């Protein structure tokens, strides 16, 4: 009876064992990568840090140029249209955004434009004590604002609302917006983050139809 393994047989068995181990390792690596990619399993985590008391922030002046100012104006016009027309079901957020006390629409409007905004049907419904508004309204822009002349722009967007009963018909709007910018503008301390350059909308005209806030909500 043979009680020892010949070297060729032993070597072949060792190679089979090593090969099997490599297969297992590759399988585990493949399963790990398959779980990682694509990265469609986000996890929420928080990173907290304690700032050092001796930290120093250096502030340097960035001289504005015409191109940067024009990009800022166009972005401001789009954000104004969005803030004025988009609706969400959280009435507390809507009242904060639309209210006259530190609200962005009031901060970005001249008094006459804001008074006209306060007369719209949706404004009165949302700011009432017992609002019956429970739907979302979405603004989809049709490109960037087009400059007509200095500080005059037209904005085109698609507007529709939806609730538990369905969705209103999508409608296109064209808004003519005029803005004012002055070098010596004064703003409230609470507005410094929302409107650091003190830009105000001095004209808001809906071309070819009624105000979107009256169209989707008729009392």
Steps between C-alpha positions, in 0.01 A plus 500: 500500500637835398524732801665803342405746226729537209635856444312556170172399662565719805586797279186456294284490814667814633435678172134393510472635857662830404280532194188433705608765751553752220154426363346560843691827545398623154137411570504693828662799328245492219208491745653788697540713188148411385365629830699822467424593138295668385483729799122493525477419867564833676544507873450809713780594734604813684844645549540737789802709576597752760656811348817626654467829680814630334373437147538797271292566188658721238262712292622634169321727256386346173457785250177440305504510124218534248487128426469399866239766570292392202512136614391614846210702358374206293527263795320753721214534250452123485508464878246778535258331258547173684448653846191690382325213322607163637265357764554221749258344746686619810309817580752612763777512240273677251399765751861557594603531136210724400457701817588868522724443803837380367340299218708465185227621264455818703876547529545463124208725395436869496196603709272536194591159360452334838158665547389360164629158606292519821182539291536164323262218584761251618670756726173581673409132532833396650532797733143466632430352840340186355662426165335240279802467274656153501693455179839551345579740217815454293693742279695359205704766322527514122862599482669790675356853523545710188623855546296758311688806616684611811342326800197384297447126444242258369462162666316206345387207710250215514271502802267236643362387833403160639306367797327177603240550227752523220700757311396823338578562136851622436510856378781711361559850631721787393584754769655841445717589798681822576758520776676788673854505634663796670850538635379650827216253563403448862362166615384364833740289701267198468515529119879502467521130404197487268574824319860615555500744204166656583336409167127574476238400244335823392280354226317169470269474200334185368480513122191362328307378802417524866737450788586130556401533867151607391470247217550186711297627795174683439297603799 
